[in-house]
Amino acid sequence: MSWLRYAWLAILLIAVALLLQRWPHEIKQWQLALAAESQLNGNGIQSLERLQRLSEADPENLDLQLACLERQIDLQLDKPAWELLSKLEANEALLPLQRQRLASQLHRMQQHESAYKQLQKAFRDFEKGLQADVKENETTKKAEKESRELTAYEKVFWTNALAYAAYLSDRDLESQFVEINLVLRQTGLDDQFAIYRSQALRYVGRSEEGLQHLRVAIRNLERRLDDENQLLSERLGIWMSQSEWPGAEEPRDVRQIRSNVLEIRSTLRHLYHQGWELCQDVGDDPGRKEYKNNLVVMTAGLEHVALDLSPQAVAQQLMYIAGFLDTRGALATKIKNWRRAKSDLDAAIQAAYLARAISLDTGLANTPTVVDHRVIRELELSSDHSLAVFHYHRALLMEAMQGRKAAYPDLSAVRTLGHDAGPELH
């Protein structure tokens, strides 16, 4: 049985080797957890000290340096923060999302032009990263590059960050407004917002108002569907009318338009279903029948994908989309597109208050994965900050449209939320 003894000894030695290999990583994770715990307990200095020790032990770790920078700015330690900012700005090794974090801290230090430049570089680097390594095509034996498109989330994330940085730095206002307007439309967030907004209004007993917003969204999307179907017919006609028999695969532009049509139909199905339920709430039988018939027609050939319209999910989605609407509304104010600015900023502010109303008892962050009251409190403070920013942006709009007096209600709301209205609020 000596072989068994040697087998157990080998297993023990392997286990010890693995433990020794993992031990420094585990120590680092414990230290990071302790730093986070100190921050949650309101001891920012202790949190910073732990992060600095970790950074000194791992000087190439840029995430740790960024975490130290964030904590220094929290604590208003301007001199070391400026030194670390300068060092990080000059570092070409920053990954795109690390550079985006750096841009956020530059905004906090009111360095908006530098932040915008850093974001532009981060996005360029991110797009380059989508291009995969050169691979040899097995059929043609030629070197090819494989790449992928930006996902809907990536499009919205980067577009919103760039648009808001442009707003703060007074650069490229028109082009960034056009871009965010296009992306919010292409990704369907404008239309999804109508669903979540109307559902929130249902929860607070204002189904009639929710139905009004929904009807506007449905009319707009139905017009877009007609336009896309017409465009699809035209492109198919051009493709099929070639002198030579067309290839088996549709051209890329035709596939894109067909994809747009399917996306719009899917969203309309959700809108019709929501309209049907709202009409039931308010006793509108003709409207209920119309939406039911439209729902049956629109469902044909589409895979059913249910939306989570629980109070918690609706609250989270409202706050998520409200941030994008605020960015577009703020840009619209600067380019004097008053109607768009008023619509977006009103919607963002209403969304924030509705999110509070439908999650009043549990808190915006009370999910099975977030039960620490300190985390919930931090997220609620973050929500207050976002709402104060929305009110400040609307105050700027009202002042530009009607004069200083018209801005007073929003300026008062900013103070009530615990903030001071001014350029530093963003």
C-alpha positions in Angstrom: 0.0 0.0 0.0 3.1 2.2 -0.2 1.9 3.5 -3.5 -1.3 4.9 -1.9 0.9 6.7 0.7 2.9 8.3 -2.1 -0.3 9.2 -4.0 -1.7 11.1 -1.0 1.7 12.8 -0.5 1.7 13.9 -4.1 -1.9 15.3 -3.8 -0.8 17.1 -0.6 2.2 18.7 -2.3 0.1 19.8 -5.3 -2.5 21.3 -2.9 0.3 23.2 -1.0 1.8 24.4 -4.3 -1.6 25.7 -5.5 -2.2 27.4 -2.1 1.1 29.1 -2.2 0.5 30.2 -5.8 -2.9 31.6 -5.0 -2.0 33.1 -1.6 -0.8 36.5 -2.8 -4.0 36.9 -4.9 -6.2 36.0 -2.0 -4.4 38.5 0.3 -4.9 41.2 -2.3 -8.6 40.4 -2.6 -9.0 40.6 1.2 -7.2 43.9 1.2 -9.5 45.3 -1.5 -12.6 44.1 0.4 -11.3 45.8 3.6 -10.7 49.0 1.6 -14.3 48.8 0.3 -15.6 48.1 3.8 -13.7 51.1 5.2 -15.3 53.3 2.5 -18.8 52.1 3.2 -18.2 52.8 6.9 -17.3 56.4 6.1 -13.5 56.0 6.7 -12.1 57.3 3.4 -8.6 57.9 4.8 -8.3 54.3 5.9 -9.6 53.1 2.6 -7.1 55.2 0.7 -4.2 54.0 2.8 -5.1 50.3 2.1 -5.3 51.1 -1.7 -2.0 52.9 -1.7 -0.2 50.0 0.0 -1.7 47.7 -2.6 -0.7 50.0 -5.4 2.9 50.3 -4.1 3.2 46.6 -4.0 1.8 46.3 -7.6 3.0 49.5 -9.3 1.9 48.3 -12.8 -1.7 47.8 -11.8 -3.5 50.8 -13.3 -6.9 49.8 -11.8 -5.4 50.3 -8.3 -4.0 53.7 -9.3 -7.4 54.8 -10.6 -9.0 53.6 -7.4 -6.5 55.7 -5.4 -7.2 58.7 -7.6 -11.0 58.3 -7.1 -10.5 58.2 -3.3 -8.1 61.2 -3.3 -10.7 63.3 -5.1 -13.4 62.1 -2.7 -11.3 63.3 0.1 -10.4 66.6 -1.7 -6.7 65.8 -1.5 -6.0 68.1 -4.5 -2.2 68.0 -4.7 -1.7 64.2 -4.8 -4.7 63.9 -7.0 -3.3 66.3 -9.6 0.0 64.5 -9.5 -1.6 61.1 -10.1 -3.9 62.6 -12.7 -1.0 63.9 -14.7 0.8 60.6 -14.5 -2.2 58.6 -15.7 -3.0 61.0 -18.5 0.5 60.4 -19.9 0.2 56.6 -19.6 -0.3 55.0 -23.0 -1.0 51.6 -21.4 -4.4 52.5 -20.2 -7.1 50.2 -21.6 -10.3 51.9 -23.0 -12.4 51.4 -20.0 -9.6 52.5 -17.7 -9.2 55.7 -19.8 -13.0 56.2 -19.5 -12.6 56.0 -15.7 -9.8 58.6 -15.9 -12.1 60.9 -18.0 -14.7 60.7 -15.3 -12.2 61.9 -12.7 -11.1 64.7 -15.0 -14.7 65.8 -15.1 -14.8 65.9 -11.3 -11.7 68.1 -11.3 -13.5 70.4 -13.9 -11.0 69.5 -16.6 -13.7 68.9 -19.2 -11.7 69.5 -22.4 -9.1 67.0 -21.2 -11.8 64.5 -20.3 -13.4 64.8 -23.7 -10.0 64.2 -25.4 -9.4 61.1 -23.2 -12.8 59.8 -24.0 -12.3 60.2 -27.7 -9.0 58.3 -27.5 -10.6 55.6 -25.3 -13.4 55.1 -27.9 -10.9 55.0 -30.8 -8.9 52.3 -28.9 -12.1 50.4 -28.1 -13.1 50.3 -31.7 -9.7 49.1 -32.7 -10.0 46.3 -30.2 -13.1 45.0 -32.0 -10.8 44.2 -34.9 -9.6 40.6 -34.2 -6.2 39.3 -35.0 -5.5 38.5 -38.7 -6.5 35.0 -39.5 -6.1 32.9 -42.6 -9.4 32.1 -44.4 -9.5 28.4 -44.9 -11.3 28.7 -48.3 -9.3 31.5 -50.0 -6.0 31.0 -48.0 -5.8 34.7 -47.7 -5.2 36.7 -44.6 -8.4 38.3 -43.3 -9.4 40.3 -40.2 -12.4 39.3 -38.3 -14.3 42.0 -36.5 -17.6 42.5 -34.7 -20.1 45.4 -34.5 -20.6 47.4 -31.3 -23.4 46.0 -29.2 -26.5 48.1 -28.5 -25.2 48.6 -24.9 -21.7 49.6 -26.1 -23.2 52.1 -28.6 -25.3 53.8 -25.9 -22.6 53.7 -23.3 -19.9 55.4 -25.5 -22.3 57.7 -27.3 -23.7 59.0 -24.0 -20.2 59.5 -22.4 -18.9 61.3 -25.5 -22.1 63.5 -25.8 -22.0 64.5 -22.2 -18.3 65.3 -22.3 -18.9 67.4 -25.4 -21.7 69.2 -23.5 -19.4 70.0 -20.6 -16.5 71.1 -22.7 -18.6 73.1 -25.3 -17.2 71.0 -28.2 -19.0 69.4 -31.1 -22.4 70.1 -29.8 -24.4 69.8 -33.0 -22.7 66.6 -34.2 -22.9 64.9 -30.7 -26.6 65.8 -30.5 -27.3 64.2 -33.9 -25.3 61.1 -32.8 -27.0 60.5 -29.5 -30.4 61.2 -31.1 -29.7 58.6 -33.7 -28.4 56.0 -31.3 -31.3 56.3 -28.9 -33.6 55.8 -31.8 -31.6 52.9 -33.4 -31.3 51.0 -30.1 -35.0 51.5 -29.3 -34.5 53.2 -25.9 -36.9 56.0 -26.8 -39.6 53.4 -27.4 -38.7 51.2 -24.4 -38.9 54.3 -22.2 -42.6 54.8 -23.2 -43.3 51.2 -21.9 -41.5 51.6 -18.6 -42.9 55.1 -18.1 -46.5 54.1 -18.7 -46.1 51.1 -16.4 -44.7 53.2 -13.6 -47.7 55.6 -14.1 -50.0 52.6 -13.8 -48.4 51.6 -10.5 -49.1 55.1 -9.0 -52.7 55.2 -10.3 -52.2 57.4 -13.3 -53.0 55.0 -16.2 -54.7 57.8 -18.2 -51.5 59.8 -18.4 -49.5 56.7 -19.1 -51.9 55.9 -22.0 -51.3 59.4 -23.5 -47.5 59.0 -23.5 -47.9 55.5 -25.0 -50.1 56.6 -27.8 -47.6 59.2 -28.9 -44.8 56.6 -28.9 -47.0 54.1 -30.9 -47.8 56.7 -33.6 -44.2 57.7 -34.0 -43.0 54.0 -34.2 -45.8 53.1 -36.7 -44.6 55.9 -39.0 -41.0 54.6 -38.7 -42.2 51.1 -39.5 -43.9 52.4 -42.7 -40.7 54.2 -43.7 -38.5 51.2 -43.1 -40.9 48.9 -45.0 -40.9 51.3 -47.9 -37.1 51.5 -47.8 -36.8 47.8 -47.7 -39.1 47.4 -50.7 -37.0 49.9 -52.7 -33.7 48.3 -51.8 -35.0 44.8 -52.6 -36.2 46.1 -55.9 -32.8 47.6 -56.8 -31.1 44.3 -55.8 -33.4 42.1 -57.7 -33.4 44.3 -60.9 -29.7 43.7 -61.6 -28.8 42.6 -65.1 -27.2 39.5 -63.6 -28.9 37.1 -61.3 -28.3 38.3 -57.7 -26.2 36.3 -55.3 -27.8 34.0 -52.7 -27.0 36.3 -49.8 -28.8 39.6 -49.4 -26.6 42.8 -49.5 -25.6 44.1 -46.1 -27.8 47.2 -46.3 -30.8 45.1 -47.1 -30.1 42.8 -44.1 -29.7 45.8 -41.9 -33.1 47.3 -43.0 -34.8 43.9 -42.6 -33.3 43.7 -39.0 -34.6 47.2 -38.3 -38.1 46.2 -39.4 -38.0 43.1 -37.1 -36.8 45.2 -34.2 -39.6 47.8 -34.7 -42.2 45.1 -35.0 -41.0 43.5 -31.8 -41.1 46.8 -29.9 -44.6 47.6 -31.4 -45.8 44.3 -30.1 -44.8 45.3 -26.5 -46.3 48.8 -27.0 -49.6 47.3 -28.2 -49.8 44.9 -25.3 -49.1 47.8 -22.9 -51.8 49.9 -24.6 -54.3 47.1 -24.3 -53.7 46.8 -20.6 -53.8 50.6 -20.0 -57.1 50.7 -22.0 -58.5 48.1 -19.7 -57.5 50.2 -16.7 -59.3 53.3 -17.9 -62.3 51.5 -19.4 -61.5 52.4 -23.0 -63.2 49.4 -24.8 -62.6 50.7 -28.4 -59.0 51.3 -27.7 -58.6 47.9 -26.0 -60.0 46.1 -29.0 -57.9 48.1 -31.5 -54.7 47.3 -29.6 -55.7 43.7 -29.2 -56.2 43.4 -33.0 -52.9 45.1 -33.7 -51.2 42.9 -31.2 -52.5 39.7 -32.9 -51.3 41.0 -36.3 -47.9 42.1 -35.0 -47.2 38.9 -33.1 -47.4 36.8 -36.3 -44.0 35.3 -37.1 -42.3 36.9 -34.1 -40.7 35.1 -31.2 -42.3 36.1 -27.9 -39.9 37.8 -25.5 -41.5 39.0 -22.3 -40.4 42.3 -20.6 -39.8 42.3 -16.8 -42.3 45.0 -15.7 -42.0 44.4 -12.0 -41.8 47.6 -9.9 -38.1 47.0 -9.2 -37.2 46.4 -12.8 -39.2 49.4 -14.0 -37.6 51.7 -11.5 -34.1 50.6 -12.5 -34.8 50.9 -16.3 -36.4 54.4 -15.8 -33.2 55.7 -14.0 -31.0 54.0 -16.6 -32.8 55.6 -19.6 -33.3 58.9 -17.8 -29.6 59.5 -17.8 -29.5 59.3 -21.6 -32.5 61.6 -22.0 -30.9 64.1 -19.7 -27.7 64.2 -21.8 -29.7 64.7 -25.0 -31.8 67.4 -23.3 -28.8 69.2 -22.0 -27.2 69.2 -25.5 -30.5 70.4 -27.0 -30.5 73.3 -24.6 -27.1 74.5 -25.8 -28.0 74.3 -29.4 -31.4 76.0 -28.7 -33.6 73.1 -29.6 -36.0 74.1 -26.9 -38.8 71.6 -27.7 -36.5 68.6 -27.6 -34.7 69.9 -24.5 -38.0 70.5 -22.6 -39.4 67.1 -23.6 -36.3 65.2 -22.6 -35.6 67.0 -19.3 -39.3 66.8 -18.2 -39.3 63.1 -19.0 -36.0 62.4 -17.2 -37.2 64.3 -14.1 -40.6 62.5 -14.1 -38.8 59.2 -14.5 -36.6 59.8 -11.5 -39.6 60.7 -9.3 -41.6 57.7 -10.6 -38.7 55.4 -9.8 -38.7 56.7 -6.2 -42.5 56.4 -5.9 -42.7 52.8 -7.0 -39.8 51.6 -4.9 -40.4 53.8 -1.8 -40.7 50.9 0.7 -37.7 48.9 -0.4 -35.2 51.4 -1.8 -34.0 51.6 -5.4 -31.3 49.0 -4.9 -33.1 46.5 -2.8 -32.6 43.3 -4.8 -31.7 39.8 -3.6 -28.1 40.6 -4.4 -28.0 44.0 -2.6 -29.0 43.8 1.0 -26.4 45.9 2.7 -28.1 49.1 3.9 -24.9 51.0 3.4 -24.8 50.1 -0.3 -28.5 50.9 -0.6 -27.9 54.3 1.0 -25.0 55.1 -1.3 -27.1 54.2 -4.4 -29.9 56.4 -3.0 -27.5 59.3 -2.6 -26.3 58.7 -6.2 -30.0 58.8 -7.3 -30.4 62.2 -5.5 -27.3 63.5 -7.2 -28.6 62.4 -10.6 -32.0 64.1 -9.9 -30.3 67.3 -8.8 -28.3 67.3 -12.1 -31.6 66.9 -14.1 -33.2 69.8 -12.2 -30.1 71.9 -12.8 -30.1 71.2 -16.5 -33.8 72.1 -16.7 -33.1 75.3 -14.7 -30.6 76.3 -17.3 -33.2 75.6 -20.0 -35.9 77.6 -18.3 -33.6 80.5 -17.8 -32.6 80.5 -21.4 -36.2 80.3 -22.6 -38.0 82.6 -20.1 -35.5 84.3 -17.8 -34.0 83.7 -14.4 -37.4 83.7 -12.5 -38.6 80.7 -14.5 -35.6 78.7 -13.2 -36.4 79.2 -9.5 -38.5 76.0 -9.0 -35.7 73.8 -10.3 -33.0 75.6 -8.5 -35.0 75.2 -5.3 -35.3 71.4 -6.0 -31.5 71.2 -6.4 -31.0 72.7 -2.9 -33.7 70.4 -1.4 -31.7 67.4 -2.8 -28.7 68.6 -0.9 -26.6 70.2 -3.7 -25.6 73.6 -4.9 -26.6 74.6 -8.4 -23.6 75.6 -10.5 -21.1 74.4 -13.1 -19.6 72.0 -10.6 -22.8 70.0 -10.6 -22.7 67.4 -13.3 
